Structure formats: C-alpha cells, structure tokens
Amino acid sequence: MQDPRLRLLAAAVLSLAAFASTAGAVAALAWWLLFTPRTKALPRPGVLLSLIAMIAATALLSAWGGGPGLSYLIRMIALLLLATWVYAETEEGEVLAVAVWALGNRVGFEIGLIAEMGLTGLAVIRQEIEQMRVAMALKGIRPGVRSIVPLAMTLIVTQIRRADEIAGLLVVRGYTIGGRVCPGFEADPRDVLASIMAVIPVLLSTLPLRDVFILVG
Amino acid sequence: MRVDLEDLVFSRDSFTLRGSGTFGAGVHLVSGPVGSGKSTLALLLAELLQPGSGAVRRHGVSSALLLLQFPEHHVTCPTVAEEVRSWGLAPEDVLLRANLVGRGDDDPFHLSRGELRRLTLACAVTRNPDLLMLDEPFSSLDCVAKREACRTIEERGAGITIIFSHERAVLPRVDAVWEIEDGALTPRGSVPDVIPLWRHAPPYLAYALREGARPENIRLSDAREALCRIRG
C-alpha cells in the first residue's frame, strides 16, 4: 500500500478485528494473504519463529489451564503478521506526515514525532541486537537463558540513555512544541480497494457468524 | 601458523574489495586511508562476512579474535567487571592491565571511549588467541595510551597479529606492512625492506628516508635512531 494513511487505518481496523474474535482474526489473515507482499514483509526466520514460539508457549499454557489457547494463538499470529507488514512498509517520516494530516501541526506533530522516535528506536534495537550477536560470537558466548538477562539490561539502559540524549538534543536545538510539516500522499486505486475490504473482518468480528452466513444443517 | 587469502573478492553496493596473500606469524600492519576497506577486510578475516568469491583459509590457527573498530560494540554486560568476565577472564588482572582498577562496578558506557578501548584491548590480549585482529586499535587514545597499546601488542610473543589502522603517528614494531587503497589489498613486504616502498608511510619515516637514513622498523624511535646513526 502506497498511501500511509490507508495503510495505518487498515492496520488499526484489522488489528481491532483480529483482537476482538477468532473469526475476525481468520478474516484478517485472509486479508493479509490477499493484500500484502506476505513473506517479503516478514522479519528474519529466526526472529519470526522466536516470536511465534513465545505466543505458542503462552497459548499452550492458556489451553492447559482451560482457557481459549487456540483462539489466542490465531489472534496473536494475525496481529503479529499485521504488525510486521506495517513496520516493513512504513518509511521514515510517514507516521509524522499522517499524524500532522490528521491532527495538525501542534498535537499531530507531537504525536507523530514521538511515533517516529519510537520507530527509529526499534531500528536501533535491531541493529544493537545484531552487534551484540557479533560480540557474543567473538567472545565465544553461546546464546542462552543466562546471557539473555544481561543483554536485555544493556539494551534497556542503552535505549533510556539514547532517549535522554535525543531529548537533550531537541532542547539544544530550541524545540519546544509542535512544528510545521506539509504532508503529501500518493494513493493507488488498489489501496482504496484493500482498505474497503479491511472492513469485512471488522463486520465478521462484531456480528455473530450465524447472522452473516446462512448455515444449511 | 598462517592465514591465506585466496583471490578474495567482496562486493557491497559500488564498493569492491580484492586481495591475495599470506599472513604468517608475527605482527602485520594493514594501512590505508579512512574508507579504503580495512574494516571490511577485518570482518572477512574474522569470518563475520563471507566473500563473494575466493576464500580465507586458516592453517594451524586454533583460536581467533577480532577487536572491533568501535569498542562499545563489544559490550554485552551492565558492569565493567561482568564485561571482563563475559570474555572468560578474571576482572582483577584485566583491570590492572587496562589501568582501570576500582572501576569494576561502573557501567561500561560510563567509561570514555579511550578507557573502553583500553579495556577491550586488555581483554583481547589477555585471551591471547593464535590470530588476533585489531581494527583501529589506536583510535580514541591519547599519545600515552597509544604508546602503551603499542607496547602491549609488541609484548604478544607468538601468533599472528594483524593491525588495521590509518594511524600515522604512534605505531608498534611490526614484521610486515600491507596497504589497502580503493579496495585493493597489496602485500608490500617485510620490514625494514618495505619501508621505502610504503606509500602511506608516516611523515617521520618519509623524512628519515629523504635524509638518507634507513630505519630498522616503523616506530618514531626507529626513525630517530637511524637519523642519529647517519649524523653521528
């Protein structure tokens, strides 16, 4: 999807549908298969599989305790795939542009700037994890439970320090509140079709299935 | 013990690195300007990058270690002492060697880059691998710390040590010089015969050669001694 407004709107709507019910999640997965580049938008297999493994472990625990484990698994995987698709397709400055378009140069700029900083932070974390992987390989440390805690602590502390540095930099440059951005967007006719189709999972998640389909018994 | 580069070719975007040659036991200096491909070559030698064609072959090398250009990229632990332990070493000895006694409980990111450089260099040298690759080991160090780093490298008795550096002021005693420019690695030869052929030689060596002196190695002290010899 070229237009970030429609992309973010579709992602928000589909996420709500996927979170609300299993039917909505299945429909969102079908939408993901039809309207996204699918595997091209996925992260590295190792990252994706470890995320799915964490979700599956939680789902298994839930099912073991008598909860809706399978439903949780389907809904969370739908959310994960939607999130990875939006993250892969979003380019620098797009979230700021959408926020300013929607909420103006004051509140919109603030929200957009925070979101942009968050997205940049994610990219930096990815880079730092890669650096740590190299550092561990050089030191001869095998990745495992023991190494995760100090690594996570180092990553969190580094991120907090970086946020502090960016805040200081904004102050030094005279930033107080708001800013001026003139956003421009390009929409493809297929974007509009995909956005309209994103409503279907919402309908499926909010309406009882028997009201949508006539079941022949 | 040796490392062979067999018609190595590595390409990324518009940059291509090519090189062939053998790194034998001793200290090798790979010199060249910033951006010439030294760090890429270091990563290839450390097998952290794979060449497009050709190969890096190690013979008789049982352990290898690369010290990265940016020392903070080695940090994986929240305190200096834990960081040293993560290298499989006892903090006391390493902190003494790095002149950081009493800093074990500090956050590694609260050390200056020069201090962190000293720490990682001390860790790498204490580990004493057969193949030690040092990417810009003198950057961020003051002259005193650079001389100390040179001494540490010179004291490493055995194995292959490869220094990738654009440093042209404070250098250790080396056995061979390589040059890398525009992505082409050229083995210049052994010291001292290589000194007149070395294109990126430090200014003090160039001056000594112009004066007719023949330094025995590439350090400032070698150039001084050679000049003293001819001037009486």
Interface residues (C-beta under 8 A of the other chain):
Chain A: Q131 M132 V134 A135 M136 A137 L138 K139 G140 I141 S147 P150 L151 M153 T154 V157 T158 R161
Chain B: A46 L48 L65 L66 L68 H73 H74 V75 T76 C77 P78 E82 S86 W87 G88 D107 F109
